[in-house]
Amino acid sequence: QQYYDTAFRALNGVREVIDRHYDTTIECYYYINRGALLEVTGKLDSAAYCYARAYDIWKMLGKESEIFRVTFNLGFIEWEKKNYAEALRYYKLSEASAKKFGMAREVAHVNGTMAEGYASIGDYKNAYNYLHDYATMNDSLSKSDFNTYVAKLDKQFEAQKKQEIIQA
């Protein structure tokens, strides 16, 4: 809703709570949210600092499954700055994290983003390969979603039939 001043005040309140009752997990989420807020207000360097802080803490805690989002956001900031090679470096870290933890949708998303990145630097071979991987994964995920939905409807239909038999 673009109430940035209110959001900054709320995050400052969170920071005060963290300072009184230190919790590293909450601190990471604080930095991620502060980074996102700084990013949308155009303060890219400050946002990158917050994301890098969250990254360092997640690494220290051994919570590598949380690294996907931070490295993706760092990549996006570099993309915004037109540092495409650095953006791709972060996207590769993000891709590796997502793959390691079986985050298929996130891998597909990163692949689509990397296709754009490689196209921007004129590396059309890698752009094509990542676009192909994105399309293949996205299609597979769509089929999986459809099959899951059909199975859910089938279960609901069977439950309704059983209920009708019980009531009859």
N, C-alpha and C positions, 0 to 999 in steps of 0.2 A: 504494500500500500504506500510505499515510499515515505514512511515516517522515520526518516533516518536519524533525526535527533533523538526521538523516543527510543529507537533501537540502540543507539550508542549509550543512552542513559541506563537502559536495562542491562546492557553488557557490562557497564561500569559497576552496577549493583552485583552482578555475578562475580566480577573480579574481587569485589570486597568480601563476598562469601568465601571464595577460594582462598583469599589471603588469611581469613580467620580459621577456616576448616579445610586445610589443604587436601585436595583429592586430585591426583594426576589425571584421571580419566575425565573428570569434569573440566580440568584445565585444558585438555586437548580439544574438547568440544567448544570451549570458550574461544580458543585460538582459531578454530575452523570457522565458527560463526562470525567472529570479529574480522577474520580475513575476508569472508564473503561480503560483509557489510562494507569494508574498506574497498573491496574490488568494485562493487556496484557504484560507489561514490567516486570512482576514478583514482583512488590512491593505491596504485598497483604495487609500488615498492613496499609500502606498509603492509598490504595484503600478503605479499610474498613472504615478508618477515613472519607474519602470523602463521601462515601455512608451513613454513620451514620449522617454526617452533613446535607446531603440532607433530610434524614428521619426526623431529628429534625425540620428542617424548614418547610417541608410539614405538619407535625403534628401541628406546631405552626400556620400555615396558614389555617388549617382545610381542606386541600386538600388531604383527605385520598385516593381518587381515584388514586393519583400519587404514593402511597406507594408500590403498587404491585412490580414494577420494582426494587426499592431500596432494599426491603426485599429479593427479589429473588436473587439479586446480592450479598447481604450479605451472604445469604445461600450458594451460589456458592463458595464464598471465604472460608467459613468454610469447605465446602466439599473439596476444594483443600488442605486445611490444615489437612484433615482427621479428623476433629472435626464433626463427622456425627450427633451426637445428637444435637449440636448447629445448624448445617445446617438444620436439620429437623425442629427445632424451628422456624427458619427464613422462611422456606418454608411454614410452617403452617400459619404464619402471611401473607405471600404472597397469599396463597390460600384463606384465609378469606377476604382479600382486594378484590381479583378478584371476589369472589362470591358476595360480598356485592354490587359491581358495575356492575354485570351482564357481566363480561368479560369471556365468555364461553371458548374461545380458550386459554386464559391464565390459566384458571382453569385446562383445559385438560393438558396443558404443565406442570404445577406444579404437577399434579397428576402423570404424567409419571416420573418426576424427583424424586418425593417422593417414588415411587415404587422402583427406583434404590437405593435410600437412605436406605430404610428399608431392602432391600436385602443385602446391604453392612454391616449392623450390625446384620444380621442373623434373623431379624424379618420377616419371610416369610409370616406369616398371613397378616400383614399390607401391605407387598410388593404386595401380591396377590390382596388384596382389592383395593389398589391404581392403580395397573395395570389394573384391571377389570374396574374401574371407568374411567381410561384414555382411554381404548379401546372403551368403550361404548360411551363416549363423543366424541371421535375422529370420530367414525363411524357416530354418529348423525350429527356432524358438516359437515362431508363429504357429507352426504345425503342432508343436508340443502344447502350446496354450489352447489350441482348438481341441486337441484330444483330451486334455484335462477338463475342459468345459463340457465336452460331450459325456465324459465319464461321470461328471458331477450331475448333469441332467439325468443320466440313466439311473443313478442312485436315487435321485429325488423321485423319479417316475416309479421306480420299484417300491420305494417307501410309501408313496401315495397309493399304489395298487394294494399293498399289504394293509394299509389303513382302511381302504374301502372294503376289503374282505373282512376285516375285523368288525367294522361297523355294520356289515350286512347280515 
